[in-house]
Amino acid sequence: MRSHKLFFFIAFCLFSSLNSYKLVAQQQISAAEVETKSLQLYQDKNWGDLIDFVKEALDEKNDYFYLRMRIGIAYYELKNYTKAEPQFKKALFFNSTDKVAQEYLYYSYLFNRKIDDAKAFSTNFSKELSEKIGTNKKSSINMIFFEGGTKISDSANYYNKIKRDRSNYFNPAVYIQAGLSHSIGKKNSLLHAITYFNQQSNSGTITQLQYYLSASFPLKNNWHFSPSIHWINISSNSQFITVQPNPPFPPIIKKQTTNTVNNYFVGSFDLQKRIANVTLSVGTTISTINNTTQIINSGMISLAPLGNSHVVFGCNAYLHTINNYKTINNSFSPFVYLEPLNGLSIKASYLANNNNNIIEMNGYLVNNSTDLTTSRWSVLVNGMINKHLSIYGLYQYEQKLETVQFSNYKYTVLVAGFKMVF
């Protein structure tokens, strides 16, 4: 009886050893098949099948430099830069000095609009690679821009007591802005913008000077932090009109002019996180405009379904208060960004707002009008002339509530400008 037990025990051990040997042999054959088949699919430029095959190979613990490079290039050729990026990072984990992997990762950053990451990554390039892609031509200036425009009221619905007729309360405005962005260190950058705004109305003239400063700090693990400050100087020349009865003669009309100058500040920050093809951000803005403390909490989510910037859609949401959260107002701004052709981009957005005007874009876009913007349609079109120069135009259609005679009116905003990228 003992001999039978010993026999079965020896047979079990031999069987287990044989199976283990077969598994090792299968693993060796599988690795060879992975290399042969993935190389053939790569040479055939069969990107879809290559991606599917490499995913299966990675699941079976086949992982090495050329495998990551092939799947990375497959995603890159399909313009899915979001999925290409981690593959080239893994390839560089196996071979950190490979120039081809470095170049592919650099352009994956660039085409996915991770400009700061691309610039920081390129600082470690060899002289040969830097000269090849042009990053050796160092410039502390990243971008300059200039734009100008106007805003025009649509209807003559204001009753002028002097002329005794109806006219536009606001005349067309004059708007000019110039700015630049420059690097500070390897990754960080600063954006400066100076703005001039002037508009006449039936009650006087407003002249507004602004200076905006924003910092960009890329952090680890696709986090990004951006604080900003906005100084606003408002000079107003206001006319007050009184009409006194004077029978049997015409009424007496008196004008009184008041000049005022005020300085206000807006402070803001934005914290952003990228997770694959999804971008999330939260932020807070505090404003002292018109001697009222306004707090605006914002959130944003966007999705790039193709893994690149050709199609992006999302929504900004705002919770804002002027009485320390005794009353909370909300605003929403969905948007879509498209690149239908190389060098051409279109961004369309809609704003639905209530109770108070808000400050948007991390403190950059300040709406300090006394009239409420209840809704706004926007379309921004940008066209690249060459790799450095682009021109753009902005069209906005605003629905306004006027606070003098409580009438509704509309604004058409037209802006044109150019941008130079270095």
Salt bridges, closest charged atoms under 4 A:
GLU35 OE2 - ARG70 NH2 2.98
ASP63 OD1 - ARG68 NE 2.86
GLU85 OE2 - LYS89 NZ 3.11
GLU85 OE1 - LYS114 NZ 2.99
GLU103 OE1 - LYS132 NZ 2.88
ASP116 OD2 - HIS224 NE2 3.80
GLU339 OE2 - ARG113 NH2 2.72
GLU339 OE1 - HIS310 NE2 3.81
GLU360 OE2 - ARG376 NH1 2.95
